[in-house]
């Protein structure tokens, strides 16, 4: 659950909070959750908690951006050091490109490519037909490829 939340939110602190919330929900619903469907239930609850966390983060960021001190602080932040390894630069581009995906595309990519779930498992977790999972994954990969190419071209040209 933590790994899924971490890749979804790009923040270890937020992922830890979401994971804790998920396990509290599991504890509260321990009598009503079917053991055979536990993993699917946990992943659905984790995904929903991540979506909620993103909504809260965006609402918070909107409020914070009105504060001029925060705007000044952002202006003082320096870009990533030039000496940073190519792999970490690519990882950053990948995270940003992943953030551009809409749901359920983002969840499918995270579950398949990062968490290494099988197509059937993703279908059950997200309650989406198997063929739809495959089509969405294909579209998401294509969108990621395009976004990464654009990001990498901008970096190397600029």
C-alpha positions in Angstrom: 0.0 0.0 0.0 2.8 2.4 0.9 4.6 1.7 -2.4 1.5 2.4 -4.4 0.8 5.6 -2.4 4.4 6.8 -2.7 4.4 6.5 -6.5 1.0 8.0 -6.8 1.7 11.0 -4.5 5.5 11.4 -5.0 5.9 12.1 -1.3 7.1 9.7 1.4 5.3 11.7 4.1 2.0 11.8 2.3 2.3 8.1 1.4 2.9 7.3 5.0 -0.1 9.3 6.1 -2.3 7.6 3.4 -1.0 4.1 4.4 -1.8 4.8 8.0 -5.3 6.0 7.1 -5.9 2.9 5.0 -4.9 0.6 7.8 -7.1 2.5 10.2 -10.0 2.1 7.7 -9.2 -1.6 7.5 -9.3 -1.9 11.3 -12.6 -0.1 11.4 -14.1 -2.4 8.7 -12.3 -5.6 9.7 -15.6 -7.5 10.2 -17.1 -6.5 6.8 -14.0 -7.0 4.5 -13.9 -10.3 2.6 -10.5 -11.9 3.2 -10.4 -13.2 -0.4 -10.8 -9.7 -1.8 -8.6 -8.0 0.8 -5.8 -6.9 -1.5 -8.3 -5.4 -4.0 -10.1 -3.6 -1.2 -6.9 -2.2 0.2 -5.7 -0.9 -3.2 -9.1 0.7 -3.9 -9.1 2.4 -0.5 -5.5 3.5 -1.0 -6.2 4.9 -4.4 -9.2 6.8 -3.1 -7.2 8.1 -0.2 -4.5 9.3 -2.6 -7.0 11.1 -4.7 -8.4 12.8 -1.5 -4.8 13.7 -0.4 -4.1 15.3 -3.8 -7.4 17.3 -3.6 -6.4 18.5 -0.1 -2.9 19.4 -1.3 -4.2 21.4 -4.2 -6.7 23.3 -2.0 -3.9 24.0 0.5 -1.5 25.1 -2.3 -4.2 27.5 -3.6 -4.5 29.1 -0.2 -0.7 29.3 0.3 0.0 30.9 -3.1 -2.0 33.9 -2.0 0.6 34.5 0.7 3.3 36.8 -0.7 6.0 35.4 1.6 5.6 32.0 0.1 5.8 33.5 -3.4 9.0 35.2 -2.5 10.4 31.9 -1.0 9.5 30.1 -4.3 11.4 32.7 -6.3 14.5 32.2 -4.2 14.6 28.4 -4.8 17.4 27.4 -7.1 17.0 24.8 -9.9 18.4 21.3 -9.6 22.2 21.2 -9.7 23.8 20.5 -13.0 25.9 17.7 -11.5 22.8 15.6 -10.8 22.8 12.2 -12.4 20.9 11.6 -15.6 18.9 8.9 -14.0 17.5 11.2 -11.3 16.7 13.8 -13.9 14.9 11.2 -15.9 13.0 10.0 -12.8 11.9 13.6 -12.2 10.7 13.9 -15.7 8.9 10.6 -15.4 7.2 11.7 -12.1 6.0 14.9 -13.7 4.8 13.1 -16.9 3.0 10.6 -14.7 1.3 13.5 -12.9 -0.2 14.6 -16.2 -2.1 11.4 -16.7 -5.8 11.4 -15.8 -7.5 8.6 -13.9 -7.8 5.7 -14.2 -4.7 5.8 -16.6 -2.4 6.9 -13.8 -3.5 4.1 -11.4 -3.2 1.5 -14.2 0.4 2.6 -15.0 1.5 2.7 -11.4 -0.1 -0.7 -10.7 1.4 -2.3 -13.8 4.7 -0.7 -14.4 5.8 0.2 -10.8 3.9 -2.2 -8.6 4.1 -5.0 -11.2 0.5 -6.2 -10.9 -0.9 -8.5 -13.5 -3.6 -7.3 -15.9 -6.2 -9.4 -14.2 -5.3 -8.1 -10.8 -5.5 -4.5 -12.0 -8.9 -5.3 -13.5 -10.2 -6.6 -10.2 -8.6 -3.9 -8.1 -10.0 -1.0 -10.2 -13.2 -2.8 -11.1 -12.6 -2.3 -14.9 -12.9 -4.9 -17.6 -9.7 -6.6 -18.5 -9.7 -5.4 -22.1 -10.3 -1.9 -21.0 -7.3 -2.1 -18.7 -5.1 -3.1 -21.6 -6.5 -0.3 -23.8 -6.0 2.3 -21.1 -2.5 1.1 -20.4 -1.6 1.3 -24.1 -3.0 4.9 -24.2 -1.3 5.9 -21.0 2.1 4.5 -22.2 1.6 6.4 -25.5 0.8 9.6 -23.6 3.7 9.1 -21.2 6.1 8.6 -24.1 4.9 11.8 -25.8 5.1 13.8 -22.6 8.6 12.5 -21.9 9.8 13.2 -25.4 8.5 16.8 -25.1 10.1 17.3 -21.7 13.4 15.8 -22.7 13.5 17.8 -26.0 12.8 21.1 -24.1 15.6 20.3 -21.6 18.2 19.5 -24.2 17.3 22.3 -26.6 16.9 25.0 -24.0 
